[in-house]
Amino acid sequence: MSGELTESAIKGIIRQVGLECAARGQTLSETLVAFMVRAVVLDPRNGFTMEHILTEKDVQDFIQLCVTRLLDTTNPSLSTIKMQVYFDMNYANRAALQSVFPQAEMTAFISLNKKDKEQELKDLAMLVTGIRLYNKECMKGGRSIDDLPAILNEAIPSATQTIDEGLNTCHVLAHKYTALLESMQEDPHRYMQLSSFKLKEALFNVRQYEAFLCILLSDAITSAQEVETLSVQFTATMMQLKNTVQDKISIDSKEVFPLFLELSKLWTGFQDEMLLLSFLTSMTSNLQQFLEIHSQLFPEEVLTSLLEGVTVKSDEERIRETMGTRVNVSDFKNQEWLFPETTDNFDQLLIQYHSFCAHAIGVEGLILPGNPAIGILKHKAKYYVFSSKEAAYTFAQDPDKFIQLNVEKAKEYAELIQLLELHHHFEYLFPRAQARTADKCLMKPTAKCDSSTQTDTHILPPTIVRSYEWNEWELRRKALKLANLRRKLTHAMQTDLSHMKRENFTQVYLPKDVGTQTKRDNSSNVPRPQIFLKGLRGQSSPTTHMVKVDLTRAVDET
């Protein structure tokens, strides 16, 4: 087989690789083999691309390379890929748990005919279950029924504790690996015998294990909340049933049958939670096998000796160190930054790279926790966080450059595709790629700001005709008023009593200022005329007698 690496050629290589591994005593799933074959094509160090023309020898070398990587038990990358394949093939979220039927029998059950009879049988079974639960509560039967609420109340905290212990273990390893890798970058001569490539693969393995455990822990917490809700409802329904039945000899079935059915439904919810808890416990136990490689590659005593004089920081300590720093928005003209006080749904945004620092992945090959308090960068409708203010400034200068560096890093370490949720960059090679998205992936940032608006009372000019009248009698009244006014006249007369008693006004012109110039100054002053009229307003007699009095002083008296 030779030619280009087309999709059909890759499928043929996957089949041959699987057969070769089986011949060497390792029966592997087709999904795992397919992922490894595509990872080998993706890694640029291997020299295989989709456009590469392969000879027969190249195909055989390609197959042997895939087989060697699949059978290498000391490879942390292979362990991580196996863990990812196992989780994808076995994990089912709470929405898939719809009944107590096993998944293998669900298809056969749904395909049955006579649905009406099936429903009747189901209702009858639920009714009997409710009656048995009531009898168990009254100590009159149902001894074979397990106390599911009590079992769940003990089993869920135990399962949560087991997951927490696993998280603590991987946290310690992740912190040590990160500190060791940072120390290697600062002083590469000190760790000549240590492979940074293996150490990075081990770090990615631990971080992937941590991500899967967080998913299981979230499901366990949700299960605990659901059990608490079911317990409250079950107790209330049972109390209502007891109050209805009491010591009555005969009871209407319409009163108690709905309560029996409700008890059965709630009990089915407890059974579902038991199945889910069993599933979570099994998943947690099976994931531990993918963490065993660390004790082989980096035993505790080896790590302790390598970390002498090296400060190991936890994720929480790294975030606390950067809490006082944040990006200055005024330093960027074309970048949008989000902060807690300016964004309503700040904690619900879908952060790229599983909330790890977007700068450290491609530049340093490290998985560092990002601190959203520094500022979340929005670039092309995606959101990025950073481990330090310096990293944020560097990334924001050319985001597309660093995004491409992260993609190139994922080509070298194929396990990063799922860990960092980079499936959309490799859809051409992984057609079955699927990213785990939560409800928050659809969230868009809602900016918060103080604003006010003012609405005009009347945005359009008024069109009210004030003179309009709808009442016919009002129109008649106005018409009569106008008709009467036309016949009205205004009269005025002067009488002897009012003669010379009205107010009078006259208008005079003030004298002009006139001046002449002579050879000598001269002036004269004449008395001011003072003439008074007496009797203008009349006396008690009807006839007016006016007296004129001249009080002007003589010229010679002045």
C-alpha positions in Angstrom: 0.0 0.0 0.0 1.5 3.3 -1.1 0.3 6.8 -2.1 -1.1 9.8 -0.3 -2.3 9.8 3.3 -6.0 9.9 2.3 -8.8 9.1 4.7 -9.2 5.6 3.2 -5.4 5.0 3.5 -5.5 6.0 7.1 -8.3 3.6 7.8 -6.3 0.8 6.2 -3.2 1.7 8.3 -5.5 1.7 11.5 -6.6 -1.8 10.6 -3.0 -3.1 10.1 -1.8 -1.4 13.3 -4.5 -3.1 15.3 -3.7 -6.5 13.8 0.0 -6.0 14.5 -0.7 -5.1 18.2 -2.9 -8.1 18.6 -0.2 -10.3 17.2 2.1 -9.0 19.9 -0.4 -9.9 22.6 -2.1 -6.5 23.1 -5.7 -6.2 22.0 -6.5 -2.5 21.8 -9.7 -0.7 20.9 -10.1 0.6 17.4 -10.7 4.1 18.9 -7.4 4.1 20.7 -5.5 2.8 17.6 -7.2 5.4 15.4 -6.3 8.3 17.7 -2.6 7.2 17.9 -2.4 6.8 14.1 -3.7 10.4 13.6 -1.5 11.7 16.4 1.5 10.3 14.6 0.4 12.0 11.4 -0.1 15.2 13.3 3.3 15.3 14.9 5.6 17.3 12.6 8.7 15.6 14.0 7.6 12.3 12.3 7.6 13.8 8.8 4.2 12.5 7.8 1.5 14.9 6.4 -1.8 14.5 4.6 -0.1 15.6 1.3 3.0 13.3 1.8 3.5 10.6 -0.8 4.3 7.4 1.0 6.2 4.5 -0.5 5.7 0.9 0.6 8.7 1.3 3.0 7.2 4.5 4.4 3.9 2.8 5.1 5.7 0.0 7.0 7.8 2.5 9.0 4.6 4.4 9.8 2.9 1.2 11.0 5.9 0.2 13.1 6.1 3.7 14.7 2.4 3.5 15.7 2.8 0.0 17.1 5.9 1.0 19.1 4.1 4.0 20.6 1.0 1.9 21.4 3.1 -0.8 23.2 5.3 1.5 25.1 4.3 1.1 28.7 6.6 3.9 29.9 5.0 6.6 27.8 2.9 9.1 29.9 1.4 10.5 26.6 0.0 7.0 25.8 -1.4 6.7 29.3 -3.1 10.1 28.9 -4.6 9.1 25.5 -5.8 5.8 26.9 -7.4 7.7 29.8 -9.1 10.1 27.3 -10.4 7.3 25.1 -11.7 5.4 28.2 -13.5 8.5 29.6 -15.1 9.3 26.2 -16.3 5.8 25.6 -17.7 5.2 29.2 -18.8 8.5 30.6 -22.4 9.4 30.3 -23.8 12.6 31.9 -26.9 12.7 34.1 -29.3 13.4 31.1 -28.7 9.9 29.8 -30.0 8.3 33.0 -33.7 8.1 32.2 -34.9 4.8 33.7 -33.8 1.8 35.7 -33.4 -0.4 32.6 -29.8 -1.3 31.5 -28.6 0.3 28.3 -28.4 -3.0 26.5 -32.1 -3.8 27.2 -33.4 -0.3 26.4 -33.7 -0.8 22.6 -35.5 -4.1 22.9 -37.9 -2.7 25.5 -38.8 0.4 23.3 -39.4 -1.8 20.2 -42.2 -3.8 22.0 -45.8 -3.5 20.8 -49.1 -3.2 22.7 -48.1 0.1 24.4 -51.4 0.4 26.2 -50.9 -2.9 28.0 -47.3 -2.0 28.8 -48.5 1.3 30.3 -51.2 -0.5 32.4 -48.6 -3.0 33.6 -46.2 -0.2 34.5 -48.8 1.8 36.4 -49.8 -1.4 38.3 -46.1 -2.0 39.2 -45.8 1.6 40.4 -48.9 1.3 42.4 -47.7 -1.9 44.1 -44.4 -0.3 44.8 -46.1 2.7 46.5 -48.2 0.4 48.6 -45.2 -1.7 49.7 -43.3 1.5 50.6 -46.2 2.6 52.7 -46.4 -0.7 54.4 -42.7 -0.6 55.1 -43.1 2.8 56.7 -45.9 1.5 58.8 -43.9 -1.6 59.9 -46.4 -3.9 58.2 -44.2 -5.3 55.5 -41.6 -4.4 52.9 -38.7 -5.7 54.9 -36.8 -6.8 51.8 -36.8 -3.2 50.4 -33.4 -1.6 51.1 -33.4 1.8 52.7 -32.0 3.7 49.7 -32.0 7.2 51.2 -29.9 6.0 54.1 -27.6 4.1 51.8 -27.1 7.1 49.5 -26.5 9.4 52.5 -23.6 7.3 53.5 -22.3 6.3 50.0 -22.2 9.7 48.4 -19.9 11.3 51.0 -17.7 8.3 50.8 -17.5 8.6 46.9 -16.9 12.3 47.2 -14.1 11.7 49.7 -12.4 9.2 47.3 -12.6 11.7 44.4 -11.2 14.4 46.7 -8.2 12.2 47.7 -7.5 11.5 44.0 -7.6 15.3 43.3 -5.2 16.0 46.1 -2.8 13.4 44.8 -2.8 14.8 41.3 -2.6 18.4 42.6 0.6 17.6 44.5 2.1 15.9 41.4 1.1 18.7 39.1 2.6 21.4 41.4 5.9 19.4 41.7 6.1 18.8 37.9 5.4 22.5 37.2 8.0 23.7 39.7 10.6 21.2 38.3 9.9 22.3 34.7 10.3 26.0 35.6 13.6 25.2 37.4 14.8 23.3 34.3 14.2 26.3 32.1 16.1 28.6 34.5 19.1 26.1 35.0 19.1 23.5 32.3 22.6 22.2 33.3 21.4 21.0 36.7 19.0 18.5 35.2 21.0 17.1 32.3 19.9 13.5 33.1 16.2 14.5 33.2 14.0 14.5 30.0 11.9 17.6 29.8 9.8 15.9 27.2 8.8 13.0 29.5 8.2 15.5 32.4 5.8 17.6 30.3 3.9 14.4 29.2 3.6 13.5 32.9 2.3 17.0 33.7 -0.3 16.8 30.9 -1.3 13.3 32.2 -1.9 14.6 35.7 -3.8 17.7 34.5 -6.1 15.5 32.3 -6.7 13.1 35.3 -7.6 16.2 37.4 -10.0 17.5 34.7 -11.8 14.1 34.6 -12.0 13.8 38.4 -13.5 17.4 38.5 -16.3 16.2 36.2 -17.0 13.2 38.4 -16.9 15.3 41.5 -19.4 17.7 40.0 -21.8 14.8 39.2 -21.4 13.5 42.8 -22.3 16.9 44.3 -25.3 17.2 42.0 -26.4 13.7 43.0 -26.1 14.7 46.7 -28.4 17.7 46.0 -30.8 15.5 44.1 -31.0 13.0 46.9 -31.7 15.7 49.5 -34.5 17.0 47.3 -36.0 13.6 46.8 -35.8 12.8 50.6 -37.8 16.0 51.4 -40.4 15.2 48.8 -40.6 11.5 49.9 -41.1 12.4 53.5 -43.8 15.0 52.7 -45.7 12.6 50.4 -45.5 9.8 53.0 -46.9 12.2 55.7 -49.7 13.3 53.4 -50.5 9.6 52.7 -50.6 8.8 56.5 -52.9 11.7 57.2 -55.2 10.6 54.4 -55.4 6.9 55.4 -55.1 7.2 59.2 -57.4 4.5 60.7 -60.1 4.6 58.1 -61.8 1.4 57.1 -62.6 2.3 53.6 -60.9 5.0 51.5 -61.6 6.3 48.0 -59.0 5.1 45.6 -58.9 8.4 43.9 -57.5 9.9 47.1 -54.7 7.5 47.8 -53.7 6.0 44.4 -52.0 9.3 43.2 -50.0 9.3 46.4 -48.9 5.7 45.9 -47.8 6.5 42.4 -45.9 9.6 43.6 -44.1 7.5 46.2 -43.1 5.1 43.4 -41.8 7.9 41.2 -39.7 9.3 44.0 -38.3 5.8 44.8 -37.4 5.4 41.2 -35.4 8.6 41.6 -33.5 7.1 44.5 -32.8 4.0 42.3 -31.5 6.2 39.5 -29.1 7.9 41.9 -27.9 4.5 43.1 -27.1 3.6 39.5 -25.4 6.9 39.0 -23.3 6.5 42.2 -22.3 3.0 41.2 -21.2 4.4 37.8 -19.2 7.3 39.3 -17.5 4.9 41.8 -16.6 2.6 38.9 -15.2 5.4 36.8 -13.2 6.8 39.7 -11.7 3.4 40.4 -10.9 2.6 36.7 -9.2 6.0 36.2 -6.6 5.2 38.9 -4.8 2.8 36.5 -3.8 5.7 34.3 -1.9 7.3 37.2 0.3 4.4 38.0 2.9 5.3 35.5 4.1 8.2 37.6 5.3 6.0 40.4 7.4 4.1 37.8 8.9 7.1 36.0 9.2 9.6 38.9 9.2 7.8 42.3 8.7 9.9 45.4 12.3 9.8 46.5 13.5 10.8 43.0 11.2 13.8 42.9 12.2 14.8 46.4 15.9 14.8 45.5 15.3 16.8 42.3 13.3 19.4 44.1 15.9 20.2 46.7 16.1 24.0 46.9 13.2 24.5 44.5 10.0 26.3 45.7 6.9 24.4 44.9 3.8 26.6 44.5 0.3 25.5 44.4 -2.3 26.8 42.0 -3.9 28.8 44.8 -0.6 30.4 45.8 0.1 31.4 42.2 -3.3 33.0 41.9 -2.9 34.8 45.2 0.5 36.3 44.1 -1.2 37.9 41.1 -4.4 39.1 42.8 -3.0 42.7 43.2 -2.1 43.1 39.5 -4.4 43.8 36.6 -4.3 45.0 33.1 -4.5 48.7 32.4 -7.1 49.0 29.7 -5.8 52.4 28.6 -2.6 50.6 27.4 -4.6 48.9 24.6 -6.5 50.6 21.8 -8.0 47.7 19.9 -8.3 45.1 22.7 -11.4 44.4 24.8 -10.8 43.4 28.5 -13.4 42.0 30.9 -13.3 42.5 34.7 -15.6 41.2 37.5 -17.0 44.6 38.2 -17.8 45.4 34.6 -19.3 42.0 33.6 -22.4 40.4 35.1 -21.8 36.8 34.1 -18.1 37.0 34.6 -17.8 33.6 36.3 -19.9 31.8 33.7 -17.8 32.7 30.6 -16.3 29.8 28.6 -12.5 30.4 28.9 -10.2 28.9 26.2 -7.6 26.3 27.0 -9.6 24.9 30.0 -8.9 28.1 31.9 -5.1 27.7 31.7 -2.8 30.5 30.8 -2.9 31.2 27.1 0.7 32.4 26.9 2.5 29.7 28.8 1.3 26.8 26.7 3.0 27.5 23.4 5.9 29.6 24.7 7.0 27.5 27.7 5.1 24.3 27.2 3.6 24.6 30.7 0.0 24.3 32.0 -0.3 27.2 34.5 -3.6 28.3 36.1 -5.0 31.5 34.7 -6.2 34.3 37.0 -9.3 36.0 35.7 -8.8 38.9 38.1 -5.9 40.1 36.0 -8.3 40.6 33.1 -10.0 38.4 30.6 -9.0 39.2 27.0 -11.8 39.0 24.4 -10.3 38.2 21.0 -12.5 37.1 18.0 -15.4 36.2 20.3 -13.2 33.9 22.5 -11.9 34.6 26.0 -8.4 34.1 27.4 -6.9 34.2 30.8 -3.3 34.6 32.0 -1.0 33.6 34.9 0.6 37.1 35.1 0.2 40.6 34.0 3.4 40.3 31.9 2.0 37.3 30.1 -1.3 39.1 29.4 0.6 42.1 27.9 2.8 39.9 25.7 -0.1 37.8 24.4 -2.3 40.8 23.7 0.3 42.3 21.4 -0.2 39.6 18.8 -2.9 37.0 19.9 -3.0 35.2 16.6 0.7 34.4 16.8 0.5 32.8 20.3 -2.7 31.0 19.4 -0.9 29.4 16.5 2.0 28.5 18.8 -0.5 26.7 21.0 -1.8 24.7 18.0 1.8 23.7 17.1 2.4 22.6 20.7 -0.7 20.4 20.4 0.7 18.8 17.3 3.7 17.6 19.3 1.6 16.5 22.3 -1.6 15.0 20.8 -3.1 14.7 24.3 -3.4 18.5 24.5 -6.1 18.4 21.9 -8.7 17.2 24.3 -7.1 18.6 27.5 -7.1 22.2 26.1 -10.3 21.6 24.0 -8.6 22.3 20.7 -10.8 20.0 18.5 -11.9 22.8 16.2 -8.4 23.3 15.0 -8.0 19.6 13.9 -11.4 18.8 12.5 -9.8 17.8 9.2 -7.9 15.0 10.9 -10.3 14.0 13.8 -13.8 13.9 12.3 -15.2 12.5 15.5 -13.7 15.3 17.6 -16.1 16.6 20.2 -15.5 19.2 22.8 -17.2 19.0 26.2 -19.2 22.1 26.6 -21.3 23.2 29.6 -24.3 25.5 29.7 -22.0 28.4 30.2 -20.4 28.0 26.7 -23.4 29.9 25.3 -22.9 32.7 27.7 -21.9 36.1 26.4 -20.4 38.8 28.6 -23.0 41.3 29.9 -21.3 44.6 30.5 -22.3 46.6 33.5 -22.4 50.4 33.4 -24.3 53.4 34.9 -26.7 54.9 32.4 -29.9 56.9 32.3 -32.5 57.7 29.7 -35.1 60.4 29.4 -38.2 59.9 27.4 -40.1 63.0 26.0 -43.6 63.2 27.3 -44.9 63.9 23.8 -42.5 63.0 21.0 -45.0 64.3 18.4 -46.6 67.7 18.1 -50.0 67.8 19.7 -53.0 67.5 17.3 -55.7 68.2 19.8 -58.3 70.8 18.6 -59.3 72.6 21.7 -62.4 74.2 20.0 -63.8 70.8 19.1 -67.1 69.9 20.8 -68.8 66.5 20.6 -71.9 67.6 22.6 -74.6 69.0 20.3 -76.2 71.1 23.2 -72.8 72.7 23.9 -72.6 73.8 20.3 -76.1 75.2 20.6 -75.2 77.2 23.7 -72.1 78.7 21.9 -74.2 79.6 18.9 -76.8 81.4 21.1 -74.0 83.3 22.9 -72.5 84.5 19.6 -76.0 85.5 18.3 -76.6 87.6 21.5 -73.3 89.3 21.2 -74.0 90.6 17.7 -77.0 92.6 19.1 -75.0 94.1 22.0 -73.7 97.8 21.8 -71.4 99.7 24.1 -72.7 103.2 25.2 -70.9 106.1 27.0 -72.0 109.6 28.1 -70.7 112.6 30.0 -72.7 114.1 32.9 -72.3 117.2 35.0 -71.2 115.0 37.9 -68.4 113.3 36.0 -67.3 116.5 34.1 -63.8 117.5 35.0 -63.4 114.5 37.3 -61.8 112.1 35.0 -58.1 111.5 34.8 -56.4 113.4 32.1 -53.1 113.0 30.5 -51.1 115.4 28.2 -48.0 115.0 26.3 -45.4 117.8 26.2 -42.1 118.2 24.5 -39.3 119.0 26.8 -37.3 122.2 26.0 -34.2 121.6 23.9 -30.8 122.4 25.2 -29.6 125.4 23.1 -26.4 127.2 23.6 -24.8 130.3 22.1 -21.3 131.6 22.3 -20.7 135.3 22.9 -17.7 137.4 23.6 -18.8 137.8 27.3 -20.6 135.7 29.7 -24.0 137.0 30.9 -27.0 135.5 32.5 -30.4 136.5 33.7 -32.8 134.8 36.1 -36.6 135.5 36.1 -39.1 134.3 38.6 -40.8 130.9 37.9 -44.5 131.4 37.3 -46.7 129.8 40.0 -50.4 129.9 39.1 -52.9 127.8 41.0 -56.5 127.0 40.1 -59.0 126.4 42.9 -62.4 124.7 42.7 -61.7 122.3 39.8 -63.1 119.3 41.7 -66.2 121.1 42.7 -67.9 121.9 45.9 -71.1 120.7 47.6 -73.1 122.9 45.2 -73.8 121.5 41.7 -72.3 124.5 40.0 -68.5 124.6 39.7 -66.8 127.9 40.7 -63.1 128.1 39.7 -60.7 130.7 41.2 -57.3 131.5 39.7 -54.5 132.5 42.1 -51.2 133.9 40.7 -48.4 133.6 43.2 -45.6 134.4 40.8 -43.0 136.7 42.4 -42.1 140.0 40.9 -38.9 140.4 38.9 -37.4 142.9 41.2 -37.9 140.6 44.2 -35.6 138.0 42.8 
